[in-house]
Amino acid sequence: MVFSSNIFLFAFLPLFLLCYYLTPWRGKSALILLFSYAFYAWWRPDFLALLVGVTVGSYWFAIAIDNQPDAARRKTLLSIGVTLNLLTLGYFKYANFGMDSLNVVLASVGLQPIEFMRVLLPIGLSFYIFHAISYLVDIYRREAPPARDLIDFAAFIALFPHLVAGPVLRYHLLAEQFRSRVHSPSRFARGCALFMLGFCQKVLIADVVAPLADAAFALQAPTAGDAWVGAIAYTIQLFFDFSGYSTMAIGLALMIGFIFPENFNDPYVSASITEFWKRWHMSLSNWLREYLYISLGGNRKGVRRTYINLFLTMLLGGLWHGANWTFVVWGAWHGGILAIERYLEQRFGPSRLPHVVRVAKTMLLVMIGWVLFRAVDLTAALRMFGGMGGLNGWGFSPLFAWQLSPDRIGVMLLAIVLVYISPWLKARHGWWLRYLLIPLFLWAVATLSSQSFTPFLYFQF
């Protein structure tokens, strides 16, 4: 089930909210868990068992870690718990990738490929595995006491607003909210407004420009016009799709009293890739810094090791996004740029280029990365880069030109304008924008009902 669907809007959400506010406090976590499991099982009931298994295993490992007085044994228990979670993630997410890569190597030396049964990736696996790992590490570091109520912990892992596509949350940020949180009309109304805003981002912008990106990346010989419009369309689609989902998730959580951290902060106005990763998918950036970069040594082991740690963190972050060499190269692209920016700043100080030039340079680097992120393989990415360089001509090809309808071009241009005036609008005119939400939301609902379903992009990760 997804947020931008009629079954969620008109059946699941109203029923959940009605039951939630009629249920006494002591039963609210159990109700959240019941509805969250139903939300997840709507896609594939059989994979619910995997979610339950990860939850129960992590719960008992955390208690064992907390109860163990011996430091070495505590570390051993942590290692076992984290390893089991990573093995689960590795099998379901990377088994196909590993076997395909092995078969390519075998074929290159004249050997027969190994036949194997394809593994289906459970939706949201990466996110709830990350939640489980961060929980175990927090307990090991004694940054939070372990959950003593399995229902509360299971509800934290399965909480449907963030279950399948984040934000990536740390347990200690929500532990107190499971014990006590505020329910008020003003908080509920603010949550509704955020949900409507995210819904409009998804349906009225991301879904409208998506066909342009799909068409461009499907071409075998894109022209410069095809490739650049496709790359820009995907840059817009990905931001408004994922930012829209995160905004909806934050709004849904607020409706039932939970406060989630912000996940996007106008990332496309960044003046460097370093700044971009402080603004884009901030919950994941914080997770990678806290549990990967710092664990690798951070900046505590010398300048050269700092650059290596930055690169490795982003390389592994890229691999986390998907089992494909495109994601590995995408992670290496960002990791390399982060290391270079850190070196240049330490050697020469802050950049003296005009701010607008730095923003434009950053967006170009981000778009190059998004081509890798979107392409089905490295060959397809190279086709797009060749097209962007004009190797196949400069105009629009007939296969792409018919996709350039006025509504799609208009929405794409409007989205670009919104990206760069959004900080100003929110700071000075946010009060009257709220009055546009209801008519825009009704328009988005009508649009959703009249078009085919488009899944959220981050559901595949």
N, C-alpha and C positions, 0 to 999 in steps of 0.2 A: 504494500500500500504506500502511496506517496501523498504528500500534502496537496499537490495540485491535481486532485482528482475529485470527481463528484462523490464517490463513495466516502472519501475522507471528509469533504466539506459538509455534506448533507446527512451523513449517517454516523460515522465513527466519532467525529469531534463533538457534535451536539450531545450524543449519548454519553460520551466520556465525561464531558463537563457537567452534565446533569447528575450523573452518578457520583462524580467527585465531590460536588458541593452538597450532596445529600448524605454522604458518608461521614461518620464521626472521625475525628482526628486519628484515633488508634488504627483505623482501617484504611487510611488513605494510601499508605505505601503499598499495601497488598492490592488495592484497586489499581494503582499505577502499574504495578507489575503485571496484573492480569491483562489490562488493556494493551500494555506494551508488548507482551508476548503475542496477543492476538494481532496487533499491528505487524509484527515481524513474521508471524506464521502465515499471514495472508499471501505472502510470496511463495514460500516453500515450507510447509509444516515440518518436514523431516529435518531441516537444518536448525529448527528450534532446539533440538537435543544438543547440538554443538554449542549453542549459546549458553544453555543451562550447564553443560559440562564445564566450560571455561569459567563460568561464574562460581560454581560450587568449588572447583579446584582452587581457584585464586583465593576464595574466602578461607578455606581451611589452611592453605599455605601461609596466608598472612597471620592467622592465629598462631600457627606453629612457630613462625619467625618471631613474633612478639613474645611468646612464652619461653623461648630458648635463651638462657642466660649466657651461653658460650658464644663468643663473637665469631669464631671460625665456623661453628655449626649454623649460626644464623646466616652467614654468608653462603654456606653450602645450600641451605634451604632456599634462599633467594635465587641462587643460580639454577637450581632445579626447577623452581616455579617459573622463572623467566624463560628458561630453555624449553619447557613444555609448551608454553604459550607461543614461542617463536617457531617451534616445530609444527604446531597446528597451523600457524600462518604460512609457514614455508610449504607445507604439503599442499594446502588448498590453493595457494596463490602462485606458487612457483614450480610445482611439479611439471605442469605442461611445458613451461618455458625451459626448464632444465632438460627434459627429455627431447624437446624439439632441437635445442642447441646441441645436445649430444648426437642426435641423429644427423644433423648437418655435418658434424665432424666425421662421423662414421662414413657418410656418403662421400665425403671429400677424399677419403683414403680407400674407397672402393669396397667398403663393408656394407652389409645389409642393415637397414635401420631397425631399431627395436620397436616392436608393436606394443602399444600400451593403451589402456582405457583413459580417455580424457577426464580430467577432474573439473567439476563444476565449482566455481568460486561462490561461496555464500555471500549474500549481500551484506555490506557493513562489517565484514570480518575484520578488516584492518583497523577500523575505529574501535570496536569493542576489545580487540586484543591489546591495542595501545592503552585503553583505559585500565585493563587488568594489569598490564606491566607497570604502569605508573603507580597503581595502587600498591603493588608489592614493594616497589622501590621506596615509596613514601613510608610504608610501615617499617621497612628495614632501616631507613634513615631516622626513624622516630619523629617524622614530621607530622604524623597523625596517628592516633590510636586506631587499632583495627576495628572494623565493624563487628559489633557483638550480635547484631540482629541480621540474620541472613536475608530476610525479606527486604530490609532497607538497602543492603548492599546489592542484592539482585535488582532492585528497582533503580538504583544508581546506574548499573551497567546497562540495563534494558530501557531506561527512560526514553520513550519513543521520540521526543523532539530531537535528541542528538544521537539516536541509536545507529542509524545507517550512514550518516554523512557528517557527523560532528555537530558543533564544535568538539574538539578533543578536550576533555575536562579532567582535572585532577580530583581525586576523591575528597581530599581535605577541604576543597573549596565548596563542596556540596554537603559534606557530612553534617555540619551544623544546621543546614537548611532542612535536612530530613528530620532533625529533632525539633526544629521550630522555624516557621517562616510566616510572613505576613500575607494575609489575603485581604484585599481592599478593592473597592470599585475603581479607584484611580489606577491601581496597578493592573487590574484586569483590562481596563480601557486602553492603557498604554500597550499592553500585550496584544490586544486586538489590532491596534494601529500598526504595530510592527509586523504582525502577520499579514495584514492587508498590503503593506508596503512591499514586503518580500514577494508576495503572490503576484503583484503587478510587475515587479522586476522580472520575474520568471516568465509569465505568460505574455505580457505586452511588449517585452524587449527581447529577452533571450530566445524565446521560441520563434519570434518573427524573423530574426536574422540568422537563425540556425541553418535554414536551407542554403543560404549563400556560402556558408562555411563548408557544408557537406558537399555541395556541388563542386567547389573549387578543389577540395582535397581529393575528390574522386577522379579528376581529370588526369589523363596520361601525359599531356603536354600543355600545361597551363601557360597562358601568356602572362606578361607582367600585370596587365589589368586584372585578369582572373586571379592570379596569385595574391596580389596586394589586397584586393577587395576581400578575398577569402580569408586572408590572415587577419585583416582588421575585423571582419565579421566574427571570426572565432575569438579574437581578443575581447570583443564586446560580449559575445555569447557566454563565454566562460565566466567573466566577472559577474554579469547580471544573473546568471544561473546559480552560481555558487554563493555569491553574496545574498541573492534572494532567498536561497534555502536557509542560510545561516540566520538571516533576519527573521524568517518565519519560525525557525527553531527557537530563537531567543524570545520571540513574541509568545509562542505556545507555552514555553516554560514560565513566562511571566504571568500568564493567565492562571496558573496554579501556584503562584507564589515563589517560584525559583528564579534566581538572578544568575544568568549565564554571562560570562565575559564577552566583550565585543570581539568579533572575529575578523572584521574588515574595517579599515580606516582610510578610505580614499587612496588605495594603493597606486593608482595610475597617475597621481600627481607627484610621485616620488622623484627625487633628484639624483638617486643612485640606486643600485641594486641592493646595497646594504639597507637603505631606507625602505625599499620595496618590501623586503622580508620582515621589516618591523610593522608593516601595514597590511600585508597579504596573508590570509589564513593564519592569523596571529596565534591561535591556540595550537596549531601544529608547529609553528616556528618556535614557540615557547617550549613545547614538548621536546623537539629536537635539540634545542639548546640545553634544556635541563637534564635530559636523560641520555643524550648521545654525545653532544659536544663536550659537556663537562665531564662525562664519564671517560671520554678519550683523553682528557687532560686539559681541555680548554686552552687558555692562554698561560697556563702555569708552568709549561715545560719549554719555554723559550720561543723566540720569534718564528723560527723555521717550523717548529712543531705546531704552532698556532695556525699557520697557513695550511699545513697538512690536515689538521683537525677540521678547519672550515671546509676544505674540499671534501674530505671523507663524509662529513655530516650531510652535506648536500647531495653527494653521490648516493648515499644510503637512503636519504629522503626521496630522491628520484626513484630509486628501486622500489621503495614502499608504495609509490603511486601505481605501479603496474609492472607485470612480468614481461617486459619488452625492452629491447636495447635502446629504443627511443627515449624511454624514461631514464635509463642509465646515462645516456649522453646529455639529456636535459639537466639532470642533477649535476653532472660534471661541468656543464656550461655555467650554471649559476655558482657552483662551488669555486670554479676557477676565477670568475669575475669578482666574487666576494674576497678571495685571497688577494687579487690584484688591487682592488680598491683599498684594502687595508694596508698593503705595502705602500701604495702611492701616497696615502694620507700620512702614514708614519714618516715617509721619506721627504715629502714636499709640502705637507700640510693640506688643509682643505682646498678643494678645487676653486679656481678663480674664474671659471667660465660663468657667463650669465645664467641665472636660474632657469630661464626658459630653454636654453640650450641643453643644460644638464637634464631637464625633464624629458626633452625630445630624445636625447641620447639614451636615456634609461628605457623609454618606451620602445625604441628600436631594438634594444637588447632583449627586452621582455618578449616582444613579438617574435623575434627569431627563436627564442626558447619555446614559445607557444606552438610554433610550427612543428618542432620536434615532439612536443607534448601531444598534439592532435594527430599526427601522421600515424598510419597503421604500421609502418616499418620505416627503416632508415632510407630505403630506396624511394618511398613516397615522399619523405622529407626532402631528399635531394632534388626530386622533381619540382617540389614547391620552391625551393631555393633557386633552382635554375630558372623557373618562371619569374620569380621576383627580380632576377638579374636580367631579364629580357631575352633569354636564350630562345624563346619560342615566339617572339614578337611582342608588341607593346599594347595593342588594342585588346578588345574582348573577343574571345572565340565564340562561334555560334552555339556551341554546347553550353556555354555559360551565360551568354548575353540574355537569353530568354528568362533567366532567373532574376534579372535585375528589374523587378517590378517597383513602381513608385513607392508603395508602402514599405517595402523592405529597405530601400535606399533612404527613405525619409526617417524610418525608425533608427537606422544605423547612425545617421547624422545627428539625430536628436540625442541618441545615447552618448555620442562623443561629447556633445555640448554638456549634457548632464554630468558626465564624469568630471569635467573641469570647472563647472560652476557649482557643483554640489557642495563643496566646503563653504562657499560664500552663502548659498541659499540656506544651509542648515544654521549658519551662524547668525544670519540677519532676518531671514524670512520664514523660518521653520514653522512659526505659529499659524500662518494662513495656508501652508501646504497641507496641513492636516485635514482641511475642509475639502480638498480634492480627492482624498483617499477613498471615500465611500463611492462616489460615482466611478472613479477609476477601477475600484475593486469590482463593482457590479459589471462594468464593461469587461474586465478580465474574466469573470465567471462566465459571462455570456460567450466570450471568445473561446474559453476552454471547452464549453459544452458543444461548440460547433466545429471543433477541429480534432485532429487525431492526437493521441496521447504522446507527449515527448518526455522521456524520463530525465531526471536530474543527472547532470554529467558526472558528478562525484559519486553516484551510486556504484559505478564500476570499480571504485578503488577500495 
